[in-house]
Amino acid sequence: MKIYDYNGKKNCCGDRVRQARQSKRLSQSDLAARLQTSGVIMERDSVSRIEIGTRFVADYEVVVLARILGVSVAWLLGAED
């Protein structure tokens, strides 16, 4: 599978994941634990890599991230302010 870069990053939602996580006062470990209890197997290191843009984010992961963080998928993807 070829992973594409978007403006030098492997995802376009990392900055917003960090912003939403911090506004909910969650650590990266807390977010990883919540993802795991929602069926997405992810470690703290993967959350860190998403936030800095070095990890691809699958569509189903974006949906679960949005639900956990209490934001819309469109907002995470930068389509809403």
N, C-alpha and C positions, 0 to 999 in steps of 0.2 A: 504494500500500500504506500502510495506517495503522500507524504505530508507536505502541505503547501505552507508557505510563509505569507503573512499579511503584514505589510509594513515592518518587516524584520521580526515578527512574532508568529507563533504558531496558533494563536487565538486572538480574538478581539474583545474578549470579556474579562480578561485577567484584572485589569485596573478596577473595573466595577465590582468584581467579586471581592477584591480587597476592601474597597470602599464600603460595601454593604456589610461585609463580615465585621469590620471595625466599628461600624455604627451600631451593630447588634452586640458589640463587646464580646465577640467570640474569638478564641484563639484559633490558629490553624488546626491544632489538634482537636478542638471542640467541633469545628466544622467537619473534619474528616470523620469523627465519630458519628455525627449526625448523618452524614452521607452513607456511612456503613449501615446504620440502622434503617436507612431508607432503601437499601439494596444496592448501593453503588460502592463497590470495594475500592477504597482510596485511603492512602496513608497521608500523614501530615506533609511529607516531602512532596507528594503530588499536588497538594493544595498550594504549596509554596511555588512549585514550578508553573502552575496555572497562573498564579498572580504575577509572576515575572515574565510570563509569555513564552516559556520554553517547553510547554506541554500542550499538545492538542487536546481539545475538549469535545467529546462526542455530543451529539444532539440530545440524547437522553440524559447526559450529565448536566447540560445547561438547564433542562426542565427541572430536575431535582434541585440543583443549586438555587434556582429562582424560588422554588417553593420553600426551601429551608431558610433562605435569606429574606423572604417576604417582599420580593420585588418581581416585576414582570420579566418574562424572557426577552421581550423587546428592549427593556431598559438595560438588561445585562449585555445585550448585543450592541448597544449604543444607538438603537433606533428611536429611543425616547429620551427626553431630558429629565 
